[in-house]
Amino acid sequence: LAGGPVTYAKLQEMKYIDMFVLESLRTRCLFDSHERMCTKDYKIPGTDYVVPKGRFVHVYIGNIINDPQSYANPSAFDPENFSTENKHNKFANMAFGQGPRNCIGMRYALLVVKIGLVSLLRQHKLVRGDKMPETLVLDPANPSAFKESVFVKIEKRSRY
């Protein structure tokens, strides 16, 4: 941005920040499932099972977002999972749901996150804190958190 204003057009050009945000949402999934109510009887293809109208269906997303068929490098934090070259399964990204009932605020939410990141990182840099462990290990009791505390310093940039 070279000190210029943050515009919608400039944010749309920042493909890597899009990939970073989507990968952050994939690896730190806020919900473990999506729930939908069946609006009509539905026969599951290849089976004799019919989901009756009115039944709630839960789609658990843990296996989907960690499937090597969905992402090139599912077991690591890798924004390249969302690059066009990796041709990820677009239906595996379920941070905002999928289909006609996905989150209507998705585009706005992603735009706000990008504005916040750009605004913060233009004027500040994130630096490893003195007490930060060398390796961050997920807590098995809470896979959305690390075992040890994360220490980060926010330092003002001399200029941007």
PAKOLLO-275328 format. One record per atom (N, C-alpha, C): residue in three letters; atom name; y, x, z. Coordinates in steps of 0.02 Angstrom, whole numbers, plus 50000, padded with zeros to 5 digits. Each point is the difference from the previous one (the first is absolute). Layout:
<recs>
+-----+----+-------+-------+-------+
!   r !  a !    yy !    xx !    zz !
+-----+----+-------+-------+-------+
! ALA ! CA !     Y !     X !     Z !
...
+-----+----+-------+-------+-------+
</recs>
This chain:
<recs>
+-----+----+-------+-------+-------+
!   r !  a !    yy !    xx !    zz !
+-----+----+-------+-------+-------+
! LEU !  N ! 49940 ! 50040 ! 50000 !
! LEU ! CA ! 50060 ! 49960 ! 50000 !
! LEU !  C ! 50063 ! 50042 ! 50000 !
! ALA !  N ! 49993 ! 50062 ! 50019 !
! ALA ! CA ! 50056 ! 50048 ! 49997 !
! ALA !  C ! 50064 ! 49974 ! 50031 !
! GLY !  N ! 49995 ! 49965 ! 50056 !
! GLY ! CA ! 50059 ! 49976 ! 50035 !
! GLY !  C ! 50030 ! 49937 ! 49973 !
! GLY !  N ! 49976 ! 49975 ! 49944 !
! GLY ! CA ! 50026 ! 49938 ! 49972 !
! GLY !  C ! 49975 ! 49940 ! 50039 !
! PRO !  N ! 50024 ! 49942 ! 49980 !
! PRO ! CA ! 49978 ! 49939 ! 50035 !
! PRO !  C ! 49926 ! 49983 ! 49987 !
! VAL !  N ! 49970 ! 49968 ! 50049 !
! VAL ! CA ! 49931 ! 49977 ! 49993 !
! VAL !  C ! 50004 ! 49934 ! 49962 !
! THR !  N ! 49975 ! 49999 ! 49940 !
! THR ! CA ! 50002 ! 49939 ! 49960 !
! THR !  C ! 49929 ! 49975 ! 49989 !
! TYR !  N ! 49995 ! 49936 ! 49982 !
! TYR ! CA ! 49935 ! 49970 ! 49985 !
! TYR !  C ! 49966 ! 50039 ! 49944 !
! ALA !  N ! 50037 ! 50016 ! 49948 !
! ALA ! CA ! 49972 ! 50036 ! 49942 !
! ALA !  C ! 49972 ! 50068 ! 50022 !
! LYS !  N ! 50037 ! 50036 ! 50042 !
! LYS ! CA ! 49976 ! 50066 ! 50023 !
! LYS !  C ! 49938 ! 49993 ! 50043 !
! LEU !  N ! 49998 ! 49949 ! 50042 !
! LEU ! CA ! 49941 ! 49989 ! 50042 !
! LEU !  C ! 49939 ! 49984 ! 49956 !
! GLN !  N ! 50009 ! 49964 ! 49946 !
! GLN ! CA ! 49944 ! 49983 ! 49956 !
! GLN !  C ! 49973 ! 50062 ! 49964 !
! GLU !  N ! 50041 ! 50051 ! 49992 !
! GLU ! CA ! 49978 ! 50062 ! 49968 !
! GLU !  C ! 49959 ! 50044 ! 50047 !
! MET !  N ! 50003 ! 49987 ! 50064 !
! MET ! CA ! 49966 ! 50042 ! 50050 !
! MET !  C ! 49927 ! 49979 ! 50007 !
! LYS !  N ! 49960 ! 50019 ! 49953 !
! LYS ! CA ! 49929 ! 49979 ! 49999 !
! LYS !  C ! 49960 ! 50028 ! 50059 !
! TYR !  N ! 50016 ! 50063 ! 50020 !
! TYR ! CA ! 49961 ! 50030 ! 50054 !
! TYR !  C ! 50011 ! 49964 ! 50066 !
! ILE !  N ! 50061 ! 49978 ! 50012 !
! ILE ! CA ! 50013 ! 49964 ! 50063 !
! ILE !  C ! 49962 ! 49934 ! 50001 !
! ASP !  N ! 49993 ! 49968 ! 49941 !
! ASP ! CA ! 49959 ! 49940 ! 49995 !
! ASP !  C ! 49928 ! 50016 ! 50019 !
! MET !  N ! 49974 ! 50054 ! 49972 !
! MET ! CA ! 49930 ! 50020 ! 50014 !
! MET !  C ! 49992 ! 50017 ! 50074 !
! PHE !  N ! 50049 ! 50033 ! 50030 !
! PHE ! CA ! 49998 ! 50019 ! 50070 !
! PHE !  C ! 49998 ! 49938 ! 50045 !
! VAL !  N ! 50044 ! 49952 ! 49986 !
! VAL ! CA ! 50002 ! 49939 ! 50041 !
! VAL !  C ! 49935 ! 49960 ! 49993 !
! LEU !  N ! 49976 ! 49992 ! 49939 !
! LEU ! CA ! 49937 ! 49963 ! 49990 !
! LEU !  C ! 49941 ! 50034 ! 50034 !
! GLU !  N ! 49998 ! 50067 ! 49996 !
! GLU ! CA ! 49946 ! 50037 ! 50033 !
! GLU !  C ! 50006 ! 49993 ! 50076 !
! SER !  N ! 50061 ! 50001 ! 50026 !
! SER ! CA ! 50010 ! 49990 ! 50072 !
! SER !  C ! 49974 ! 49932 ! 50022 !
! LEU !  N ! 50013 ! 49949 ! 49960 !
! LEU ! CA ! 49975 ! 49933 ! 50016 !
! LEU !  C ! 49924 ! 49996 ! 49993 !
! ARG !  N ! 49972 ! 50037 ! 49953 !
! ARG ! CA ! 49927 ! 49999 ! 49991 !
! ARG !  C ! 49966 ! 50034 ! 50059 !
! THR !  N ! 50024 ! 50058 ! 50020 !
! THR ! CA ! 49965 ! 50039 ! 50052 !
! THR !  C ! 50014 ! 49974 ! 50070 !
! ARG !  N ! 50054 ! 49964 ! 50010 !
! ARG ! CA ! 50016 ! 49972 ! 50065 !
! ARG !  C ! 50006 ! 49924 ! 49994 !
! CYS !  N ! 49947 ! 49971 ! 49976 !
! CYS ! CA ! 49997 ! 49929 ! 49985 !
! CYS !  C ! 50016 ! 49959 ! 50062 !
! LEU !  N ! 50046 ! 49953 ! 49994 !
! LEU ! CA ! 50021 ! 49959 ! 50057 !
! LEU !  C ! 49951 ! 49944 ! 50016 !
! PHE !  N ! 49964 ! 49977 ! 49949 !
! PHE ! CA ! 49954 ! 49944 ! 50009 !
! PHE !  C ! 49931 ! 50022 ! 49977 !
! ASP !  N ! 49948 ! 49977 ! 50035 !
! ASP ! CA ! 49932 ! 50018 ! 49979 !
! ASP !  C ! 49970 ! 49949 ! 49952 !
! SER !  N ! 50033 ! 49942 ! 49993 !
! SER ! CA ! 49973 ! 49950 ! 49954 !
! SER !  C ! 50056 ! 49953 ! 49977 !
! HIS !  N ! 49984 ! 49965 ! 49947 !
! HIS ! CA ! 50043 ! 49945 ! 49976 !
! HIS !  C ! 49959 ! 49937 ! 50004 !
! GLU !  N ! 50033 ! 49946 ! 50016 !
! GLU ! CA ! 49965 ! 49936 ! 50007 !
! GLU !  C ! 50028 ! 49950 ! 49950 !
! ARG !  N ! 49954 ! 49964 ! 49969 !
! ARG ! CA ! 50019 ! 49947 ! 49954 !
! ARG !  C ! 49955 ! 49939 ! 50012 !
! MET !  N ! 50027 ! 49941 ! 49986 !
! MET ! CA ! 49959 ! 49940 ! 50004 !
! MET !  C ! 49978 ! 49981 ! 49930 !
! CYS !  N ! 49937 ! 49986 ! 49992 !
! CYS ! CA ! 49973 ! 49979 ! 49935 !
! CYS !  C ! 50028 ! 49932 ! 49983 !
! THR !  N ! 50030 ! 49993 ! 49940 !
! THR ! CA ! 50030 ! 49936 ! 49980 !
! THR !  C ! 49952 ! 49956 ! 49960 !
! LYS !  N ! 49944 ! 50030 ! 49980 !
! LYS ! CA ! 49948 ! 49961 ! 49965 !
! LYS !  C ! 49934 ! 50037 ! 50010 !
! ASP !  N ! 49945 ! 49965 ! 49993 !
! ASP ! CA ! 49934 ! 50033 ! 50004 !
! ASP !  C ! 49998 ! 50057 ! 49951 !
! TYR !  N ! 49975 ! 50059 ! 50023 !
! TYR ! CA ! 49997 ! 50058 ! 49956 !
! TYR !  C ! 49932 ! 50033 ! 50005 !
! LYS !  N ! 49966 ! 50005 ! 49944 !
! LYS ! CA ! 49935 ! 50033 ! 49997 !
! LYS !  C ! 50011 ! 50074 ! 49988 !
! ILE !  N ! 49974 ! 50041 ! 50045 !
! ILE ! CA ! 50008 ! 50072 ! 49994 !
! ILE !  C ! 49956 ! 50023 ! 49942 !
! PRO !  N ! 50031 ! 50033 ! 49950 !
! PRO ! CA ! 49962 ! 50021 ! 49941 !
! PRO !  C ! 49940 ! 50044 ! 50019 !
! GLY !  N ! 49944 ! 49987 ! 49966 !
! GLY ! CA ! 49939 ! 50040 ! 50011 !
! GLY !  C ! 49961 ! 49979 ! 50061 !
! THR !  N ! 50022 ! 49946 ! 50034 !
! THR ! CA ! 49963 ! 49976 ! 50059 !
! THR !  C ! 49994 ! 49924 ! 49995 !
! ASP !  N ! 49963 ! 49973 ! 50047 !
! ASP ! CA ! 49994 ! 49927 ! 50005 !
! ASP !  C ! 50048 ! 49972 ! 50054 !
! TYR !  N ! 50039 ! 50045 ! 50031 !
! TYR ! CA ! 50042 ! 49979 ! 50056 !
! TYR !  C ! 50065 ! 49968 ! 49975 !
! VAL !  N ! 50017 ! 49943 ! 50030 !
! VAL ! CA ! 50062 ! 49964 ! 49984 !
! VAL !  C ! 50044 ! 50000 ! 50062 !
! VAL !  N ! 50061 ! 50025 ! 49992 !
! VAL ! CA ! 50049 ! 49996 ! 50054 !
! VAL !  C ! 50031 ! 49931 ! 49997 !
! PRO !  N ! 49991 ! 49960 ! 50052 !
! PRO ! CA ! 50025 ! 49931 ! 49995 !
! PRO !  C ! 50076 ! 49995 ! 50007 !
! LYS !  N ! 50027 ! 49950 ! 49969 !
! LYS ! CA ! 50072 ! 49985 ! 50005 !
! LYS !  C ! 50018 ! 49993 ! 50074 !
! GLY !  N ! 50057 ! 50029 ! 50019 !
! GLY ! CA ! 50023 ! 49996 ! 50069 !
! GLY !  C ! 49977 ! 50057 ! 50045 !
! ARG !  N ! 49953 ! 50041 ! 49976 !
! ARG ! CA ! 49974 ! 50057 ! 50039 !
! ARG !  C ! 50050 ! 50058 ! 49997 !
! PHE !  N ! 50012 ! 50032 ! 50057 !
! PHE ! CA ! 50042 ! 50060 ! 50001 !
! PHE !  C ! 49957 ! 50060 ! 49980 !
! VAL !  N ! 50028 ! 50042 ! 49958 !
! VAL ! CA ! 49965 ! 50060 ! 49976 !
! VAL !  C ! 50042 ! 50060 ! 50021 !
! HIS !  N ! 49966 ! 50048 ! 50031 !
! HIS ! CA ! 50033 ! 50063 ! 50020 !
! HIS !  C ! 49980 ! 50054 ! 49952 !
! VAL !  N ! 50048 ! 50036 ! 49974 !
! VAL ! CA ! 49987 ! 50057 ! 49957 !
! VAL !  C ! 50018 ! 50062 ! 50041 !
! TYR !  N ! 49949 ! 50037 ! 50021 !
! TYR ! CA ! 50011 ! 50061 ! 50039 !
! TYR !  C ! 50016 ! 50057 ! 49952 !
! ILE !  N ! 50054 ! 50035 ! 50014 !
! ILE ! CA ! 50025 ! 50047 ! 49950 !
! ILE !  C ! 49984 ! 50073 ! 50015 !
! GLY !  N ! 49972 ! 50016 ! 50058 !
! GLY ! CA ! 49986 ! 50069 ! 50017 !
! GLY !  C ! 49956 ! 50036 ! 49949 !
! ASN !  N ! 49947 ! 49968 ! 49980 !
! ASN ! CA ! 49955 ! 50031 ! 49951 !
! ASN !  C ! 50033 ! 50005 ! 49931 !
! ILE !  N ! 50043 ! 49952 ! 49984 !
! ILE ! CA ! 50033 ! 50000 ! 49934 !
! ILE !  C ! 50050 ! 50057 ! 49995 !
! ILE !  N ! 50041 ! 50009 ! 50052 !
! ILE ! CA ! 50052 ! 50052 ! 49996 !
! ILE !  C ! 49972 ! 50071 ! 50010 !
! ASN !  N ! 49938 ! 50005 ! 50022 !
! ASN ! CA ! 49969 ! 50066 ! 50008 !
! ASN !  C ! 49944 ! 50013 ! 49950 !
! ASP !  N ! 49997 ! 49962 ! 49947 !
! ASP ! CA ! 49948 ! 50005 ! 49950 !
! ASP !  C ! 50019 ! 50050 ! 49945 !
! PRO !  N ! 49957 ! 50050 ! 49986 !
! PRO ! CA ! 50015 ! 50048 ! 49946 !
! PRO !  C ! 50006 ! 49967 ! 49931 !
! GLN !  N ! 49973 ! 49940 ! 49993 !
! GLN ! CA ! 50009 ! 49965 ! 49936 !
! GLN !  C ! 50070 ! 49970 ! 49994 !
! SER !  N ! 50034 ! 49994 ! 50058 !
! SER ! CA ! 50067 ! 49972 ! 50000 !
! SER !  C ! 50055 ! 50054 ! 49996 !
! TYR !  N ! 49987 ! 50057 ! 50032 !
! TYR ! CA ! 50050 ! 50053 ! 50004 !
! TYR !  C ! 49967 ! 50068 ! 49989 !
! ALA !  N ! 50038 ! 50046 ! 49969 !
! ALA ! CA ! 49973 ! 50066 ! 49983 !
! ALA !  C ! 49982 ! 50040 ! 50063 !
! ASN !  N ! 50040 ! 49994 ! 50053 !
! ASN ! CA ! 49990 ! 50039 ! 50060 !
! ASN !  C ! 50009 ! 49954 ! 50061 !
! PRO !  N ! 49953 ! 49954 ! 50012 !
! PRO ! CA ! 50010 ! 49949 ! 50051 !
! PRO !  C ! 49998 ! 50024 ! 50072 !
! SER !  N ! 49970 ! 50057 ! 50014 !
! SER ! CA ! 49992 ! 50021 ! 50069 !
! SER !  C ! 50058 ! 50041 ! 50026 !
! ALA !  N ! 50050 ! 50014 ! 49959 !
! ALA ! CA ! 50056 ! 50041 ! 50022 !
! ALA !  C ! 50066 ! 49964 ! 49983 !
! PHE !  N ! 50053 ! 50021 ! 50034 !
! PHE ! CA ! 50066 ! 49975 ! 49982 !
! PHE !  C ! 50022 ! 50037 ! 49937 !
! ASP !  N ! 50000 ! 49966 ! 49944 !
! ASP ! CA ! 50015 ! 50030 ! 49936 !
! ASP !  C ! 50039 ! 49951 ! 49957 !
! PRO !  N ! 50066 ! 50007 ! 49998 !
! PRO ! CA ! 50041 ! 49955 ! 49959 !
! PRO !  C ! 49978 ! 49997 ! 49927 !
! GLU !  N ! 49967 ! 50053 ! 49976 !
! GLU ! CA ! 49976 ! 50001 ! 49931 !
! GLU !  C ! 49947 ! 49946 ! 49987 !
! ASN !  N ! 49973 ! 49970 ! 50054 !
! ASN ! CA ! 49954 ! 49944 ! 49991 !
! ASN !  C ! 50033 ! 49944 ! 49960 !
! PHE !  N ! 50067 ! 49997 ! 50002 !
! PHE ! CA ! 50037 ! 49947 ! 49966 !
! PHE !  C ! 50033 ! 50023 ! 49936 !
! SER !  N ! 49983 ! 50060 ! 49976 !
! SER ! CA ! 50029 ! 50023 ! 49937 !
! SER !  C ! 49968 ! 49962 ! 49942 !
! THR !  N ! 50037 ! 49993 ! 49946 !
! THR ! CA ! 49973 ! 49965 ! 49942 !
! THR !  C ! 49941 ! 50037 ! 49971 !
! GLU !  N ! 49998 ! 50066 ! 50006 !
! GLU ! CA ! 49944 ! 50039 ! 49974 !
! GLU !  C ! 49935 ! 49984 ! 50036 !
! ASN !  N ! 50003 ! 49983 ! 50064 !
! ASN ! CA ! 49939 ! 49986 ! 50038 !
! ASN !  C ! 49974 ! 49930 ! 49990 !
! LYS !  N ! 50037 ! 49958 ! 49967 !
! LYS ! CA ! 49977 ! 49932 ! 49982 !
! LYS !  C ! 49963 ! 49966 ! 50058 !
! HIS !  N ! 50034 ! 49996 ! 50058 !
! HIS ! CA ! 49969 ! 49967 ! 50058 !
! HIS !  C ! 49989 ! 49926 ! 49986 !
! ASN !  N ! 49956 ! 49971 ! 50037 !
! ASN ! CA ! 49986 ! 49929 ! 49995 !
! ASN !  C ! 50059 ! 49962 ! 50029 !
! LYS !  N ! 50040 ! 49967 ! 49958 !
! LYS ! CA ! 50061 ! 49968 ! 50025 !
! LYS !  C ! 49986 ! 49944 ! 50049 !
! PHE !  N ! 49940 ! 49972 ! 49999 !
! PHE ! CA ! 49983 ! 49947 ! 50047 !
! PHE !  C ! 49976 ! 50028 ! 50068 !
! ALA !  N ! 49991 ! 50065 ! 50004 !
! ALA ! CA ! 49979 ! 50030 ! 50064 !
! ALA !  C ! 50060 ! 50010 ! 50046 !
! ASN !  N ! 50060 ! 50001 ! 49973 !
! ASN ! CA ! 50060 ! 50007 ! 50041 !
! ASN !  C ! 50017 ! 49932 ! 50030 !
! MET !  N ! 49983 ! 49990 ! 50063 !
! MET ! CA ! 50007 ! 49934 ! 50030 !
! MET !  C ! 50050 ! 49997 ! 50057 !
! ALA !  N ! 50046 ! 50046 ! 50002 !
! ALA ! CA ! 50049 ! 50000 ! 50054 !
! ALA !  C ! 50040 ! 49935 ! 50003 !
! PHE !  N ! 50011 ! 49970 ! 49942 !
! PHE ! CA ! 50038 ! 49938 ! 49996 !
! PHE !  C ! 49958 ! 49942 ! 49974 !
! GLY !  N ! 49935 ! 50008 ! 50000 !
! GLY ! CA ! 49956 ! 49948 ! 49972 !
! GLY !  C ! 49996 ! 50007 ! 49925 !
! GLN !  N ! 49965 ! 49953 ! 49969 !
! GLN ! CA ! 49991 ! 50002 ! 49927 !
! GLN !  C ! 50003 ! 49929 ! 49972 !
! GLY !  N ! 50011 ! 49996 ! 49936 !
! GLY ! CA ! 49996 ! 49936 ! 49965 !
! GLY !  C ! 50060 ! 49956 ! 50012 !
! PRO !  N ! 49992 ! 49936 ! 49986 !
! PRO ! CA ! 50057 ! 49954 ! 50003 !
! PRO !  C ! 50026 ! 49988 ! 50071 !
! ARG !  N ! 49963 ! 50021 ! 50050 !
! ARG ! CA ! 50023 ! 49989 ! 50069 !
! ARG !  C ! 50018 ! 50065 ! 50034 !
! ASN !  N ! 50017 ! 50051 ! 49961 !
! ASN ! CA ! 50020 ! 50063 ! 50032 !
! ASN !  C ! 50069 ! 49991 ! 50032 !
! CYS !  N ! 50022 ! 50049 ! 50036 !
! CYS ! CA ! 50063 ! 49997 ! 50037 !
! CYS !  C ! 50059 ! 49995 ! 49952 !
! ILE !  N ! 50040 ! 49948 ! 50009 !
! ILE ! CA ! 50058 ! 49991 ! 49955 !
! ILE !  C ! 50055 ! 50051 ! 50014 !
! GLY !  N ! 49997 ! 50032 ! 50057 !
! GLY ! CA ! 50051 ! 50050 ! 50018 !
! GLY !  C ! 49980 ! 50072 ! 49984 !
! MET !  N ! 49945 ! 50009 ! 49963 !
! MET ! CA ! 49973 ! 50067 ! 49987 !
! MET !  C ! 50052 ! 50046 ! 49967 !
! ARG !  N ! 50028 ! 49979 ! 49945 !
! ARG ! CA ! 50047 ! 50043 ! 49964 !
! ARG !  C ! 50061 ! 50016 ! 50042 !
! TYR !  N ! 50025 ! 49951 ! 50037 !
! TYR ! CA ! 50057 ! 50011 ! 50044 !
! TYR !  C ! 49982 ! 50049 ! 50056 !
! ALA !  N ! 49942 ! 49991 ! 50031 !
! ALA ! CA ! 49978 ! 50044 ! 50054 !
! ALA !  C ! 49993 ! 50072 ! 49975 !
! LEU !  N ! 49970 ! 50010 ! 49943 !
! LEU ! CA ! 49992 ! 50068 ! 49973 !
! LEU !  C ! 50068 ! 50030 ! 49983 !
! LEU !  N ! 50046 ! 49960 ! 49974 !
! LEU ! CA ! 50067 ! 50025 ! 49985 !
! LEU !  C ! 50036 ! 50021 ! 50064 !
! VAL !  N ! 49996 ! 49961 ! 50052 !
! VAL ! CA ! 50032 ! 50016 ! 50064 !
! VAL !  C ! 49972 ! 50064 ! 50029 !
! VAL !  N ! 49934 ! 50008 ! 49997 !
! VAL ! CA ! 49968 ! 50061 ! 50026 !
! VAL !  C ! 50025 ! 50061 ! 49960 !
! LYS !  N ! 50003 ! 49994 ! 49935 !
! LYS ! CA ! 50024 ! 50056 ! 49958 !
! LYS !  C ! 50073 ! 50016 ! 50015 !
! ILE !  N ! 50042 ! 49950 ! 50008 !
! ILE ! CA ! 50071 ! 50012 ! 50017 !
! ILE !  C ! 50004 ! 50036 ! 50067 !
! GLY !  N ! 49961 ! 49978 ! 50049 !
! GLY ! CA ! 50001 ! 50032 ! 50065 !
! GLY !  C ! 49978 ! 50073 ! 49997 !
! LEU !  N ! 49945 ! 50013 ! 49965 !
! LEU ! CA ! 49976 ! 50069 ! 49994 !
! LEU !  C ! 50051 ! 50045 ! 49964 !
! VAL !  N ! 50026 ! 49976 ! 49945 !
! VAL ! CA ! 50048 ! 50040 ! 49962 !
! VAL !  C ! 50063 ! 50013 ! 50042 !
! SER !  N ! 50025 ! 49948 ! 50034 !
! SER ! CA ! 50060 ! 50008 ! 50041 !
! SER !  C ! 49988 ! 50050 ! 50056 !
! LEU !  N ! 49942 ! 49997 ! 50032 !
! LEU ! CA ! 49984 ! 50046 ! 50054 !
! LEU !  C ! 49992 ! 50071 ! 49974 !
! LEU !  N ! 49960 ! 50008 ! 49948 !
! LEU ! CA ! 49982 ! 50067 ! 49976 !
! LEU !  C ! 50057 ! 50034 ! 49961 !
! ARG !  N ! 50049 ! 49963 ! 49976 !
! ARG ! CA ! 50058 ! 50031 ! 49967 !
! ARG !  C ! 50040 ! 50040 ! 50050 !
! GLN !  N ! 50005 ! 49975 ! 50061 !
! GLN ! CA ! 50044 ! 50031 ! 50050 !
! GLN !  C ! 49963 ! 50037 ! 50055 !
! HIS !  N ! 49935 ! 49992 ! 50002 !
! HIS ! CA ! 49960 ! 50031 ! 50053 !
! HIS !  C ! 49935 ! 50028 ! 49972 !
! LYS !  N ! 49970 ! 50044 ! 50037 !
! LYS ! CA ! 49933 ! 50024 ! 49981 !
! LYS !  C ! 49955 ! 49993 ! 50061 !
! LEU !  N ! 49937 ! 49986 ! 49987 !
! LEU ! CA ! 49951 ! 49995 ! 50053 !
! LEU !  C ! 49965 ! 50067 ! 50008 !
! VAL !  N ! 49999 ! 50024 ! 50061 !
! VAL ! CA ! 49972 ! 50066 ! 50015 !
! VAL !  C ! 49947 ! 49993 ! 50053 !
! ARG !  N ! 49947 ! 50038 ! 49994 !
! ARG ! CA ! 49946 ! 50000 ! 50050 !
! ARG !  C ! 50029 ! 50018 ! 50068 !
! GLY !  N ! 49984 ! 49959 ! 50050 !
! GLY ! CA ! 50023 ! 50012 ! 50068 !
! GLY !  C ! 49961 ! 50057 ! 50032 !
! ASP !  N ! 50028 ! 50030 ! 50051 !
! ASP ! CA ! 49969 ! 50057 ! 50034 !
! ASP !  C ! 49932 ! 49982 ! 50031 !
! LYS !  N ! 49994 ! 49938 ! 50024 !
! LYS ! CA ! 49937 ! 49979 ! 50032 !
! LYS !  C ! 49950 ! 49968 ! 49952 !
! MET !  N ! 50016 ! 49999 ! 49936 !
! MET ! CA ! 49957 ! 49968 ! 49950 !
! MET !  C ! 49934 ! 50038 ! 49994 !
! PRO !  N ! 49942 ! 49966 ! 50006 !
! PRO ! CA ! 49936 ! 50034 ! 49990 !
! PRO !  C ! 49993 ! 50024 ! 49927 !
! GLU !  N ! 49962 ! 50053 ! 49990 !
! GLU ! CA ! 49989 ! 50027 ! 49933 !
! GLU !  C ! 49967 ! 49948 ! 49954 !
! THR !  N ! 49950 ! 49965 ! 50028 !
! THR ! CA ! 49964 ! 49951 ! 49961 !
! THR !  C ! 50005 ! 49932 ! 50035 !
! LEU !  N ! 50017 ! 49949 ! 49962 !
! LEU ! CA ! 50003 ! 49933 ! 50028 !
! LEU !  C ! 49931 ! 49967 ! 49990 !
! VAL !  N ! 49973 ! 49974 ! 50055 !
! VAL ! CA ! 49935 ! 49968 ! 49999 !
! VAL !  C ! 50008 ! 49927 ! 50019 !
! LEU !  N ! 49971 ! 49955 ! 49959 !
! LEU ! CA ! 50004 ! 49929 ! 50016 !
! LEU !  C ! 49961 ! 49984 ! 50063 !
! ASP !  N ! 50025 ! 49953 ! 50037 !
! ASP ! CA ! 49967 ! 49976 ! 50061 !
! ASP !  C ! 49945 ! 49951 ! 49980 !
! PRO !  N ! 49936 ! 50015 ! 50014 !
! PRO ! CA ! 49947 ! 49954 ! 49980 !
! PRO !  C ! 50007 ! 49930 ! 50031 !
! ALA !  N ! 50032 ! 49996 ! 50059 !
! ALA ! CA ! 50009 ! 49935 ! 50032 !
! ALA !  C ! 50056 ! 49960 ! 49967 !
! ASN !  N ! 50044 ! 50034 ! 49964 !
! ASN ! CA ! 50056 ! 49967 ! 49966 !
! ASN !  C ! 50015 ! 50039 ! 49936 !
! PRO !  N ! 49966 ! 49985 ! 49945 !
! PRO ! CA ! 50008 ! 50039 ! 49939 !
! PRO !  C ! 50071 ! 49998 ! 49970 !
! SER !  N ! 50044 ! 49959 ! 50028 !
! SER ! CA ! 50069 ! 49998 ! 49976 !
! SER !  C ! 50044 ! 50049 ! 50038 !
! ALA !  N ! 49970 ! 50039 ! 50046 !
! ALA ! CA ! 50039 ! 50047 ! 50041 !
! ALA !  C ! 49964 ! 50067 ! 50003 !
! PHE !  N ! 50038 ! 50051 ! 50018 !
! PHE ! CA ! 49971 ! 50066 ! 50009 !
! PHE !  C ! 49980 ! 50009 ! 50073 !
! LYS !  N ! 49952 ! 50045 ! 50012 !
! LYS ! CA ! 49976 ! 50014 ! 50068 !
! LYS !  C ! 50056 ! 50028 ! 50043 !
! GLU !  N ! 50038 ! 50046 ! 49970 !
! GLU ! CA ! 50054 ! 50032 ! 50037 !
! GLU !  C ! 50067 ! 49975 ! 49974 !
! SER !  N ! 50052 ! 50010 ! 50040 !
! SER ! CA ! 50066 ! 49979 ! 49979 !
! SER !  C ! 50024 ! 50040 ! 49940 !
! VAL !  N ! 50041 ! 49969 ! 49959 !
! VAL ! CA ! 50029 ! 50033 ! 49942 !
! VAL !  C ! 50073 ! 50016 ! 50016 !
! PHE !  N ! 50018 ! 50064 ! 49994 !
! PHE ! CA ! 50068 ! 50021 ! 50016 !
! PHE !  C ! 50035 ! 50023 ! 49937 !
! VAL !  N ! 50053 ! 49966 ! 49982 !
! VAL ! CA ! 50039 ! 50016 ! 49941 !
! VAL !  C ! 50073 ! 50004 ! 50020 !
! LYS !  N ! 50035 ! 50050 ! 49973 !
! LYS ! CA ! 50072 ! 50005 ! 50011 !
! LYS !  C ! 50036 ! 49976 ! 49938 !
! ILE !  N ! 50055 ! 49966 ! 50010 !
! ILE ! CA ! 50042 ! 49980 ! 49944 !
! ILE !  C ! 50062 ! 50043 ! 50003 !
! GLU !  N ! 50009 ! 50041 ! 49948 !
! GLU ! CA ! 50057 ! 50046 ! 49997 !
! GLU !  C ! 50048 ! 49979 ! 49945 !
! LYS !  N ! 50064 ! 50004 ! 50016 !
! LYS ! CA ! 50052 ! 49983 ! 49951 !
! LYS !  C ! 50001 ! 50053 ! 49946 !
! ARG !  N ! 50002 ! 49979 ! 49937 !
! ARG ! CA ! 50006 ! 50047 ! 49944 !
! ARG !  C ! 50072 ! 50026 ! 49998 !
! SER !  N ! 50008 ! 50063 ! 49980 !
! SER ! CA ! 50067 ! 50028 ! 49997 !
! SER !  C ! 50042 ! 49965 ! 49946 !
! ARG !  N ! 49967 ! 49982 ! 49944 !
! ARG ! CA ! 50033 ! 49960 ! 49949 !
! ARG !  C ! 49948 ! 49967 ! 49956 !
! TYR !  N ! 50019 ! 49949 ! 49967 !
! TYR ! CA ! 49952 ! 49965 ! 49956 !
! TYR !  C ! 50030 ! 49985 ! 49934 !
+-----+----+-------+-------+-------+
</recs>
